[in-house]
Amino acid sequence: MRSSSPKSTEGMSEIAAEILIVILVIVMAMAVYAVFSGFLNPLFFQKSVYIAGNAAVASLPSSSSVPDQVLAFTAQAGDPFFLTGQSNGISGTQVTLRAISPDGATVIPDASSLSGSLYGKPLYIYPNGSTSATQCNYVISSTVPTGNLRAMAVGCWTVQLTDENVHVLVGSYSTSINQGTTSLPVAGGFVGGSTSQFYDVNCDPIPQTITGNLVTSSTGPGNMTATYFNGASSITIPDSTELNFTGAMSISMWFNPSEAVPYSGPNGVGWQQLIGKGVTNSAGSGSSNENDNYQLFQLGNELLFEWNDATTGQHYQAITTTTPVQANQWNYVTVTVSGTGGQVAIYYNGVSQPLTYDNSNVPGQNPLGTAPPVNLESNNNNINIGEQNYATDSSDAFYFSGSMGSTALYNRPLTPQEIAANYAGNTA
């Protein structure tokens, strides 16, 4: 065999040396870049906290006709940690617990009641039962919840844990709730601005434009958050796909009017706008003068729901034949539309009311002998609260005077059981 010459061995050594020098230069350059760019941070040398856990569903004794199931999470083993918001017995790594609903909403439950090490403790995750809480306010507690809880959405829920020191996901655990509500509101909470919370289905705040003066307090039923409208104030919410209904829907809200005098005709007193996605184009009657996707009014001491129909091109109203609305006390109203070609129903304090119908925007004009099928006509109008949207005639403003509390819009009809539970639980 022929051996390599000293010259060829020497050449290979030189090439290897040059490669090593290039590698060393690259490593040194990366180190200098890391120092000056801030990448050389102690956090990059920390390991993430280790937590082994399990998510499950806990069924609770129900205090209403709506079954109660909540999430349960148990940390079984791992490194010391505490949850964001936990105020007692804190030690270890800060970890944020998030719950992701079947609708895609992400909520961070209030952990302020927890104390000490959480290992081995079943932790219950459920809607905050306070009358000032919204559908996006949740609690995590080591004690079993009691009372008339807001039902949780049916479907797959995911519990996620995030290490707040190194900002990485350290655990994701899924389970399914099969007793509860089919969906949460597409918009809900409390209207009124900075001190109130009104959220979309993803629990993102919905912008509100306030006209006039509003005063928010906790004077509603059970200390519910309430916003007072002085008869010259209102709120506008921008048009959105989620709030433009063409099929099933529900309006659910609490209100306390300053007056509820009997309705006395088109030119009389009594009209007060609660909430609506419509516009009055000009004074007078007829479908051409009004373009409503949906509108809910206090009509004196009655309730009125009106809409433009996508099939007939006509304008319709449904009005309670009783006079349930009471001044200077809290009233709970729910309007449901069962779906395309379906029916409208109006509930007062949880009880379905008898209705009359007309093919007009003037109550009692062109009355109908039977309930018309409802085919809500979409539009791009804003949502007005406390004042009707008008294009040309400010006399049709129909300002509301009084307080409004918990308010919600759904893309489905609430069931009688859900409506009764809302009334009993002072929520919407």
QUITA-V955484 format. One record per residue. N is the residue number from 1. RES is the residue in three letters. SS is DSSP state (h for helix, s for strand, l for the rest). PSI is psi in whole degrees, -180 to 180 (none if undefined). Layout:
n=N res=RES ss=SS psi=PSI
n=N res=RES ss=SS psi=PSI
This chain:
n=1 res=MET ss=l psi=144
n=2 res=ARG ss=l psi=127
n=3 res=SER ss=l psi=156
n=4 res=SER ss=l psi=146
n=5 res=SER ss=l psi=152
n=6 res=PRO ss=h psi=-33
n=7 res=LYS ss=h psi=-43
n=8 res=SER ss=h psi=-37
n=9 res=THR ss=h psi=-40
n=10 res=GLU ss=h psi=-38
n=11 res=GLY ss=h psi=-41
n=12 res=MET ss=h psi=-38
n=13 res=SER ss=h psi=-38
n=14 res=GLU ss=h psi=-41
n=15 res=ILE ss=h psi=-44
n=16 res=ALA ss=h psi=-41
n=17 res=ALA ss=h psi=-41
n=18 res=GLU ss=h psi=-39
n=19 res=ILE ss=h psi=-43
n=20 res=LEU ss=h psi=-40
n=21 res=ILE ss=h psi=-42
n=22 res=VAL ss=h psi=-44
n=23 res=ILE ss=h psi=-43
n=24 res=LEU ss=h psi=-42
n=25 res=VAL ss=h psi=-42
n=26 res=ILE ss=h psi=-44
n=27 res=VAL ss=h psi=-44
n=28 res=MET ss=h psi=-39
n=29 res=ALA ss=h psi=-41
n=30 res=MET ss=h psi=-38
n=31 res=ALA ss=h psi=-44
n=32 res=VAL ss=h psi=-43
n=33 res=TYR ss=h psi=-41
n=34 res=ALA ss=h psi=-40
n=35 res=VAL ss=h psi=-47
n=36 res=PHE ss=h psi=-25
n=37 res=SER ss=h psi=-9
n=38 res=GLY ss=l psi=3
n=39 res=PHE ss=l psi=-25
n=40 res=LEU ss=l psi=77
n=41 res=ASN ss=l psi=140
n=42 res=PRO ss=h psi=-27
n=43 res=LEU ss=h psi=-28
n=44 res=PHE ss=h psi=-11
n=45 res=PHE ss=h psi=3
n=46 res=GLN ss=l psi=144
n=47 res=LYS ss=l psi=153
n=48 res=SER ss=l psi=153
n=49 res=VAL ss=l psi=144
n=50 res=TYR ss=l psi=126
n=51 res=ILE ss=s psi=122
n=52 res=ALA ss=s psi=128
n=53 res=GLY ss=s psi=-176
n=54 res=ASN ss=s psi=135
n=55 res=ALA ss=s psi=145
n=56 res=ALA ss=s psi=-179
n=57 res=VAL ss=s psi=135
n=58 res=ALA ss=s psi=126
n=59 res=SER ss=s psi=132
n=60 res=LEU ss=s psi=153
n=61 res=PRO ss=l psi=127
n=62 res=SER ss=l psi=135
n=63 res=SER ss=l psi=7
n=64 res=SER ss=l psi=-177
n=65 res=SER ss=l psi=-7
n=66 res=VAL ss=l psi=121
n=67 res=PRO ss=l psi=146
n=68 res=ASP ss=s psi=120
n=69 res=GLN ss=s psi=140
n=70 res=VAL ss=s psi=166
n=71 res=LEU ss=s psi=150
n=72 res=ALA ss=s psi=136
n=73 res=PHE ss=s psi=135
n=74 res=THR ss=s psi=122
n=75 res=ALA ss=s psi=120
n=76 res=GLN ss=s psi=-39
n=77 res=ALA ss=s psi=157
n=78 res=GLY ss=s psi=-160
n=79 res=ASP ss=l psi=159
n=80 res=PRO ss=l psi=138
n=81 res=PHE ss=s psi=165
n=82 res=PHE ss=s psi=155
n=83 res=LEU ss=s psi=144
n=84 res=THR ss=l psi=127
n=85 res=GLY ss=l psi=-15
n=86 res=GLN ss=l psi=132
n=87 res=SER ss=l psi=-13
n=88 res=ASN ss=s psi=143
n=89 res=GLY ss=l psi=40
n=90 res=ILE ss=l psi=130
n=91 res=SER ss=l psi=153
n=92 res=GLY ss=l psi=-153
n=93 res=THR ss=s psi=138
n=94 res=GLN ss=s psi=127
n=95 res=VAL ss=s psi=134
n=96 res=THR ss=s psi=129
n=97 res=LEU ss=s psi=128
n=98 res=ARG ss=s psi=145
n=99 res=ALA ss=s psi=127
n=100 res=ILE ss=s psi=122
n=101 res=SER ss=l psi=167
n=102 res=PRO ss=l psi=-26
n=103 res=ASP ss=l psi=-7
n=104 res=GLY ss=l psi=2
n=105 res=ALA ss=l psi=140
n=106 res=THR ss=s psi=123
n=107 res=VAL ss=s psi=146
n=108 res=ILE ss=l psi=105
n=109 res=PRO ss=l psi=147
n=110 res=ASP ss=s psi=118
n=111 res=ALA ss=l psi=15
n=112 res=SER ss=l psi=-19
n=113 res=SER ss=l psi=-9
n=114 res=LEU ss=l psi=151
n=115 res=SER ss=s psi=152
n=116 res=GLY ss=l psi=-168
n=117 res=SER ss=l psi=140
n=118 res=LEU ss=l psi=-3
n=119 res=TYR ss=s psi=133
n=120 res=GLY ss=l psi=-3
n=121 res=LYS ss=l psi=124
n=122 res=PRO ss=s psi=126
n=123 res=LEU ss=s psi=129
n=124 res=TYR ss=s psi=132
n=125 res=ILE ss=s psi=121
n=126 res=TYR ss=s psi=163
n=127 res=PRO ss=s psi=140
n=128 res=ASN ss=l psi=126
n=129 res=GLY ss=l psi=0
n=130 res=SER ss=l psi=144
n=131 res=THR ss=l psi=-8
n=132 res=SER ss=l psi=11
n=133 res=ALA ss=l psi=157
n=134 res=THR ss=l psi=180
n=135 res=GLN ss=l psi=-10
n=136 res=CYS ss=l psi=1
n=137 res=ASN ss=l psi=118
n=138 res=TYR ss=s psi=162
n=139 res=VAL ss=s psi=146
n=140 res=ILE ss=s psi=125
n=141 res=SER ss=s psi=155
n=142 res=SER ss=l psi=0
n=143 res=THR ss=l psi=150
n=144 res=VAL ss=l psi=128
n=145 res=PRO ss=l psi=152
n=146 res=THR ss=l psi=169
n=147 res=GLY ss=l psi=-176
n=148 res=ASN ss=l psi=87
n=149 res=LEU ss=l psi=151
n=150 res=ARG ss=l psi=132
n=151 res=ALA ss=l psi=143
n=152 res=MET ss=l psi=156
n=153 res=ALA ss=s psi=138
n=154 res=VAL ss=l psi=140
n=155 res=GLY ss=s psi=-166
n=156 res=CYS ss=s psi=123
n=157 res=TRP ss=s psi=146
n=158 res=THR ss=s psi=130
n=159 res=VAL ss=s psi=124
n=160 res=GLN ss=s psi=142
n=161 res=LEU ss=s psi=130
n=162 res=THR ss=s psi=126
n=163 res=ASP ss=s psi=116
n=164 res=GLU ss=l psi=-9
n=165 res=ASN ss=l psi=-44
n=166 res=VAL ss=l psi=0
n=167 res=HIS ss=l psi=53
n=168 res=VAL ss=s psi=152
n=169 res=LEU ss=s psi=125
n=170 res=VAL ss=s psi=-7
n=171 res=GLY ss=s psi=142
n=172 res=SER ss=s psi=124
n=173 res=TYR ss=s psi=130
n=174 res=SER ss=s psi=149
n=175 res=THR ss=s psi=167
n=176 res=SER ss=s psi=133
n=177 res=ILE ss=s psi=131
n=178 res=ASN ss=l psi=3
n=179 res=GLN ss=l psi=116
n=180 res=GLY ss=l psi=-142
n=181 res=THR ss=s psi=149
n=182 res=THR ss=l psi=-23
n=183 res=SER ss=l psi=154
n=184 res=LEU ss=l psi=169
n=185 res=PRO ss=l psi=147
n=186 res=VAL ss=l psi=-18
n=187 res=ALA ss=s psi=136
n=188 res=GLY ss=s psi=164
n=189 res=GLY ss=s psi=-130
n=190 res=PHE ss=l psi=126
n=191 res=VAL ss=l psi=153
n=192 res=GLY ss=l psi=1
n=193 res=GLY ss=l psi=-147
n=194 res=SER ss=l psi=-32
n=195 res=THR ss=l psi=-1
n=196 res=SER ss=l psi=161
n=197 res=GLN ss=l psi=123
n=198 res=PHE ss=s psi=120
n=199 res=TYR ss=s psi=155
n=200 res=ASP ss=s psi=-174
n=201 res=VAL ss=l psi=-22
n=202 res=ASN ss=l psi=7
n=203 res=CYS ss=l psi=28
n=204 res=ASP ss=l psi=140
n=205 res=PRO ss=s psi=138
n=206 res=ILE ss=l psi=127
n=207 res=PRO ss=l psi=142
n=208 res=GLN ss=l psi=129
n=209 res=THR ss=s psi=121
n=210 res=ILE ss=s psi=132
n=211 res=THR ss=s psi=128
n=212 res=GLY ss=l psi=-161
n=213 res=ASN ss=l psi=132
n=214 res=LEU ss=s psi=143
n=215 res=VAL ss=s psi=123
n=216 res=THR ss=s psi=138
n=217 res=SER ss=s psi=-173
n=218 res=SER ss=l psi=51
n=219 res=THR ss=l psi=7
n=220 res=GLY ss=l psi=179
n=221 res=PRO ss=h psi=129
n=222 res=GLY ss=h psi=31
n=223 res=ASN ss=h psi=28
n=224 res=MET ss=l psi=143
n=225 res=THR ss=l psi=133
n=226 res=ALA ss=s psi=141
n=227 res=THR ss=s psi=127
n=228 res=TYR ss=s psi=128
n=229 res=PHE ss=s psi=128
n=230 res=ASN ss=s psi=11
n=231 res=GLY ss=l psi=2
n=232 res=ALA ss=l psi=26
n=233 res=SER ss=l psi=157
n=234 res=SER ss=s psi=173
n=235 res=ILE ss=s psi=139
n=236 res=THR ss=s psi=132
n=237 res=ILE ss=s psi=133
n=238 res=PRO ss=l psi=149
n=239 res=ASP ss=l psi=142
n=240 res=SER ss=l psi=159
n=241 res=THR ss=h psi=-41
n=242 res=GLU ss=h psi=-27
n=243 res=LEU ss=h psi=10
n=244 res=ASN ss=l psi=103
n=245 res=PHE ss=l psi=137
n=246 res=THR ss=l psi=-4
n=247 res=GLY ss=l psi=-124
n=248 res=ALA ss=l psi=150
n=249 res=MET ss=s psi=168
n=250 res=SER ss=s psi=144
n=251 res=ILE ss=s psi=129
n=252 res=SER ss=s psi=120
n=253 res=MET ss=s psi=154
n=254 res=TRP ss=s psi=138
n=255 res=PHE ss=s psi=153
n=256 res=ASN ss=s psi=94
n=257 res=PRO ss=s psi=148
n=258 res=SER ss=l psi=-23
n=259 res=GLU ss=l psi=156
n=260 res=ALA ss=l psi=60
n=261 res=VAL ss=l psi=151
n=262 res=PRO ss=l psi=142
n=263 res=TYR ss=l psi=136
n=264 res=SER ss=l psi=36
n=265 res=GLY ss=l psi=169
n=266 res=PRO ss=l psi=-36
n=267 res=ASN ss=l psi=8
n=268 res=GLY ss=l psi=-166
n=269 res=VAL ss=l psi=168
n=270 res=GLY ss=l psi=-28
n=271 res=TRP ss=s psi=126
n=272 res=GLN ss=s psi=120
n=273 res=GLN ss=s psi=127
n=274 res=LEU ss=s psi=-63
n=275 res=ILE ss=s psi=144
n=276 res=GLY ss=s psi=156
n=277 res=LYS ss=s psi=72
n=278 res=GLY ss=s psi=179
n=279 res=VAL ss=s psi=138
n=280 res=THR ss=s psi=120
n=281 res=ASN ss=l psi=-33
n=282 res=SER ss=l psi=164
n=283 res=ALA ss=l psi=150
n=284 res=GLY ss=l psi=-179
n=285 res=SER ss=l psi=166
n=286 res=GLY ss=l psi=152
n=287 res=SER ss=h psi=-27
n=288 res=SER ss=h psi=-16
n=289 res=ASN ss=h psi=-3
n=290 res=GLU ss=s psi=140
n=291 res=ASN ss=s psi=96
n=292 res=ASP ss=s psi=126
n=293 res=ASN ss=s psi=-44
n=294 res=TYR ss=s psi=146
n=295 res=GLN ss=s psi=137
n=296 res=LEU ss=s psi=126
n=297 res=PHE ss=s psi=151
n=298 res=GLN ss=s psi=117
n=299 res=LEU ss=s psi=87
n=300 res=GLY ss=l psi=-116
n=301 res=ASN ss=l psi=22
n=302 res=GLU ss=s psi=177
n=303 res=LEU ss=s psi=141
n=304 res=LEU ss=s psi=132
n=305 res=PHE ss=s psi=133
n=306 res=GLU ss=s psi=156
n=307 res=TRP ss=s psi=157
n=308 res=ASN ss=s psi=139
n=309 res=ASP ss=s psi=128
n=310 res=ALA ss=l psi=-24
n=311 res=THR ss=l psi=-46
n=312 res=THR ss=l psi=-19
n=313 res=GLY ss=l psi=11
n=314 res=GLN ss=l psi=168
n=315 res=HIS ss=s psi=135
n=316 res=TYR ss=s psi=156
n=317 res=GLN ss=s psi=145
n=318 res=ALA ss=s psi=128
n=319 res=ILE ss=s psi=138
n=320 res=THR ss=s psi=139
n=321 res=THR ss=l psi=-17
n=322 res=THR ss=l psi=175
n=323 res=THR ss=l psi=71
n=324 res=PRO ss=l psi=-25
n=325 res=VAL ss=l psi=130
n=326 res=GLN ss=l psi=136
n=327 res=ALA ss=l psi=149
n=328 res=ASN ss=l psi=32
n=329 res=GLN ss=l psi=162
n=330 res=TRP ss=l psi=132
n=331 res=ASN ss=s psi=140
n=332 res=TYR ss=s psi=121
n=333 res=VAL ss=s psi=139
n=334 res=THR ss=s psi=129
n=335 res=VAL ss=s psi=130
n=336 res=THR ss=s psi=141
n=337 res=VAL ss=s psi=123
n=338 res=SER ss=l psi=-16
n=339 res=GLY ss=l psi=-178
n=340 res=THR ss=l psi=126
n=341 res=GLY ss=l psi=13
n=342 res=GLY ss=s psi=-154
n=343 res=GLN ss=l psi=157
n=344 res=VAL ss=s psi=144
n=345 res=ALA ss=s psi=144
n=346 res=ILE ss=s psi=126
n=347 res=TYR ss=s psi=138
n=348 res=TYR ss=s psi=123
n=349 res=ASN ss=l psi=41
n=350 res=GLY ss=l psi=0
n=351 res=VAL ss=s psi=129
n=352 res=SER ss=s psi=137
n=353 res=GLN ss=l psi=146
n=354 res=PRO ss=l psi=147
n=355 res=LEU ss=s psi=152
n=356 res=THR ss=s psi=161
n=357 res=TYR ss=s psi=148
n=358 res=ASP ss=s psi=157
n=359 res=ASN ss=l psi=71
n=360 res=SER ss=l psi=174
n=361 res=ASN ss=l psi=16
n=362 res=VAL ss=l psi=116
n=363 res=PRO ss=l psi=131
n=364 res=GLY ss=l psi=-11
n=365 res=GLN ss=l psi=135
n=366 res=ASN ss=l psi=57
n=367 res=PRO ss=s psi=152
n=368 res=LEU ss=s psi=141
n=369 res=GLY ss=l psi=-24
n=370 res=THR ss=l psi=163
n=371 res=ALA ss=l psi=128
n=372 res=PRO ss=l psi=146
n=373 res=PRO ss=l psi=145
n=374 res=VAL ss=s psi=122
n=375 res=ASN ss=l psi=85
n=376 res=LEU ss=s psi=132
n=377 res=GLU ss=l psi=125
n=378 res=SER ss=l psi=156
n=379 res=ASN ss=l psi=176
n=380 res=ASN ss=l psi=25
n=381 res=ASN ss=l psi=156
n=382 res=ASN ss=l psi=169
n=383 res=ILE ss=s psi=124
n=384 res=ASN ss=s psi=138
n=385 res=ILE ss=s psi=124
n=386 res=GLY ss=l psi=-5
n=387 res=GLU ss=l psi=137
n=388 res=GLN ss=l psi=141
n=389 res=ASN ss=l psi=129
n=390 res=TYR ss=s psi=146
n=391 res=ALA ss=l psi=-39
n=392 res=THR ss=l psi=-21
n=393 res=ASP ss=l psi=104
n=394 res=SER ss=h psi=-12
n=395 res=SER ss=h psi=-14
n=396 res=ASP ss=h psi=21
n=397 res=ALA ss=l psi=-38
n=398 res=PHE ss=l psi=56
n=399 res=TYR ss=l psi=145
n=400 res=PHE ss=l psi=138
n=401 res=SER ss=s psi=118
n=402 res=GLY ss=s psi=-161
n=403 res=SER ss=s psi=149
n=404 res=MET ss=s psi=141
n=405 res=GLY ss=s psi=-138
n=406 res=SER ss=s psi=132
n=407 res=THR ss=s psi=140
n=408 res=ALA ss=s psi=148
n=409 res=LEU ss=s psi=132
n=410 res=TYR ss=s psi=154
n=411 res=ASN ss=l psi=31
n=412 res=ARG ss=l psi=162
n=413 res=PRO ss=l psi=128
n=414 res=LEU ss=l psi=146
n=415 res=THR ss=l psi=159
n=416 res=PRO ss=h psi=-34
n=417 res=GLN ss=h psi=-41
n=418 res=GLU ss=h psi=-39
n=419 res=ILE ss=h psi=-43
n=420 res=ALA ss=h psi=-39
n=421 res=ALA ss=h psi=-41
n=422 res=ASN ss=h psi=-43
n=423 res=TYR ss=h psi=-44
n=424 res=ALA ss=h psi=-32
n=425 res=GLY ss=l psi=8
n=426 res=ASN ss=l psi=49
n=427 res=THR ss=l psi=178
n=428 res=ALA ss=l psi=none
